[in-house]
């Protein structure tokens, strides 16, 4: 669910760039890299191989690393277009994703993994529905 939410909110946010007529190589590179990170997250969740060790635990670190990368690239993209502080709470929101994903890479507690997944899902939903419009 979190992957779907992150991808949906990111792609919805990309609509503001539809008016950009001239893209630099760096801006386009970040857009492509973010798309590749999203694809990698999906492959980490549903790998195409049939093997005995095909559990989320065996793909947890690559997934969380790609989630971290996608959040960092989102912040880089916002900075490239001068929207890093628009809305002003965006930096506080975006820093949660990589911070908690990196913690979840190293803390193996199943309970902690569940708390992080639920918290990030709620945080992304809050940001999508209220944070950008009401609070920001």
N, C-alpha and C positions, 0 to 999 in steps of 0.2 A: 504494500500500500504506500509506503514511504517513497519508494522509487517512482511510482506513478504520480504522486503528489509533487515531488520535486521536479519531475520532467514537465508536468502540466503547468505549474507556476512559472517555470523558466521559459517555456515556449510562449506562454501567454504574455510574459514580460517582454519577449522579443518583438511583439507587434509594434512597440514604440519605435523600433528601428526601421519600420517599413517606409518611413519618409526620408531616410538617409539615402541620398543619391550617390554620394561618393564614399567608398569604403577604402581605408588603407589596408595594406597587406596584413599588418598586425591585428587590426580589428577583425578581418575575415579569418585569420588564423585562429584567433581565440574562439570565434563562433564555431569553426570546424572542430577544434580540439574539444570544445564542450559537447558537441554532438557525438564525437567518438567516445568521450567519457560516459555519456548516457547509454550508448550502445554497449559499452563494456560492462556497465552496471547490470544491464539486462542479461548479458551473456553469463555474468557471474551468478546471477540468480537462477537462470535456467540454462546450464551448460549443455552444449549439443552432444556431449559424449555419454555413452552408457558405461559406467564403471561402478564397481562395488562401493567406492568411497565418494559417491556423488551426493553429498549432503551439504547443507548450507555452511556447516562448520568448516568444511574443506575449502570453501570459497568465500568465507567471511572476510578475511583480510583484503583480498583483491577488491571485493565489493566496497568495503569501507574506505579503502584507499581511493577508489574511483569517485565515491561520494565526496570525499575531501577535495579531490581535484576539481570536480564539477562546481563545488561551492567557491573555491579559490578563483576559478575561471569566471564565474559569475561576477565576483567582486572586481576582477580585472576588467571585465567587459563594461561594467558600470562606470569604473574609473576612466576608461578610454573615452566614453561618451559624456563625461562630466556629470554623471548621475550617481556618484558614490554616496553622497549625502542627501539624495532625493528619493524618498522621504528621509528625514534626518535620522530615523531609527534603523535604517537599512544596515549600517555597519554592525550594530548590536545584534540584529537578527542573523546576518550572514556568518558571523564569527561562531555562532553556536554549532552550526553544521559540522565544520571541520574539527572543532575542538572536541565535540562529543564523539564524532566518528573515530578520531584518533584514540581517544580514551577507550572506546569500545574495541579497537583493534588489540589493545594490550590487556584489558581486563576481561578475563574469560568467564566471569560469573554469568550464568544463564539469567539470573534475576536482573543483573545490571543491563544485559543486552535487551531484555524486554522493556525495562524502564526507559532506556535510551530510545528505542524504537517508538514507543508510545509517546514520549515527550516530543521527539522530533516530528512525528506525525501531527500532533496537536499544534506545535509551533508553526509548522508550514501551513496548516489550515487557518490558524489565527492570522498569520501574515497575509495569506491570500484574500481572506474575507474581511478582515478588520484592519490589520496593520498598515497596509498600503493606503487605505482610503480614510479611515477614521483617525487612527493614532498618528500616522505619518502626515 
